[in-house]
Amino acid sequence: MITGEMRSLVDKIWNHFWTGGISNPLTVIEQFTYLLFIRRLDEQETARERKANLTNKKIQNPLYTKDQQDLRWSVFTNKDPQVMFDLFTTVQEDKLNIFQHMKQVGEAGGVFAEYMKGATFMIPTPRLLDQVVQDIKKIEMVDRDTKGDLYEYLLSKIASAGTNGQFRTPRHIIKMMVEMVRPDKEEIICDPSCGTAGFLVAAGEYFQEHHPDYFLEKKFQTHFQDKMFNGVEFDPTMLRIGAMNLQLHGIETPALIGKDALSESNGDIREAYTLILANPPFKGSLDYDAVEKSVLQMVKTKKTELLFLGLILRMLKTGGRCAVIVPDGVLFGSSKAHRQIRKEMIDNHKLDTVISMPSGVFKPYAGVSTAVLIFTKTNSGGTDKVWFYDMKTDGYSLDDKRNPLETSDIPDIIQRFHHPEKEAKRKRTDQSFFVPVAEIQENDWDLSINRYKEIVYEEVQYDPPKDIIKAIKELDKERGKVLLNLEKMLG
């Protein structure tokens, strides 16, 4: 976790943007990200220079030429605010400014630089630029954990600001899903609607936390950097933010694809991944002609939450697994498409788990009830029973404030999920239980927990009707006496 001092510094920078006229949280993060990237380029170049001095060799493909030294973070941050601002904004035919240079760095700058097309510098004044730059200089970004935690805290402000929250799944829910699926060292992971890349980052952190010894193996290091992490995202701003998030968490070369995952242009991605982690967009609607045909063959609908389930099944390799967040309507919707996709998952593949989450999990920006589905692509069925869990609390209050609580069901969910043998004797009145596939099929493939959960009603003892009538009569007498006394007082 970042220190209180660093948190205060980030809050101060955020406030600079706010008072300086940039109030859209997404724009703040984007501009903040550009400055972090420019600082990072200079740090990379400095490291290369040190290595070159030690080996007495020239730097291959330097990030800055001799004429571009003024564009380096360590140089321009010491200049007068107006001079610095001009270095960002002045357009000359024969000389790049800082922002143009940042956009043209290319592969040497890592995956983030690949998605700089369309990036716009939006800091309006020299004063604001200087305030932000001088405070970013104070941030110590010495290791992967500090950099990652800093960016996570920055991204958390999207939700707290109440805007663009759809781009951010609560981190503790993401971590729960990753802990449940436990990625292995040869996994090829994808998020088909990756946004800020929270799921991919959490999967990377899982290996850092649980299997640090893997990083001693060169084969794993290569796979981790080059093949393990994949994301699809159509929004260029999200691509840039996601790329920076991954880089600051030590994932230098993820494969990020700038496409609409459901469109024809993405139709070539089939059976490519062993694990998909996702929170696809809810309540969207697309025309049939905008959706890739193989997805429509699996589930003919215009609803994005159903289309994404079809897409995920197409993108997974046989034997591949998925943990995905869906709105509750997917579990019990009565339309042909709703039944079709549930039947597909249950009858033709292996549905393992349905975690029903309370409606407050996505507050303050959405109050929709959601669930986590975990399934395996088999193409040959395999669902014999489905494990249901009724999450009551995720560790935070379920109102807009989302204050931390002392209790959370998440540790219990993870522990029970990995010890299914202990769940076999659980009753339908318990918080978790198994339901045989035959019973689900008989109920039109309904996956809502309330369809199968048994509720125990406590018997309430009431007084006999005669006693209740007697009590009412006595109250009437008392009321009459009070009225008479009131009349006498007024008379």
Secondary structure, 3 states (H helix, E strand, C coil): CCCHHHHHHHHHHHHHHHHCCCCCHHHHHHHHHHHHHHHHHHHHHHHHHHHHHHHCCCCCCCCCCHHHHHHCHHHHCCCCHHHHHHHHHCCCCCCCCHHHHHHHCHHHHCHHHHHCCCCCCCCCCHHHHHHHHHHHHCCCCCCHHHHHHHHHHHHHHHHHCCCCHHHCCCHHHHHHHHHHHCCCCCCCEEECCCCCCHHHHHHHHHHHHHCHHHHHCHHHHHHHHHCCEEEECCCHHHHHHHHHHHHHCCCCCCEEECCCCCCHHHCCCCCCEEEEEECCCCCCECCHHHCCHHHHHHCCCCEHHHHHHHHHHHHEEEEEEEEEEEECHHHHCCCHHHHHHHHHHHHHCEEEEEEEECHHHHCCCCCCCEEEEEEECCCCCCCCEEEEEECCCCCECCCCCCCECCCCCHHHHHHHHCCHHHCCCCCCCCCEEEEEHHHHHHCCCCCCHHHCCCCCCCCCCCCCHHHHHHHHHHHHHHHHHHHHHHHHHHC
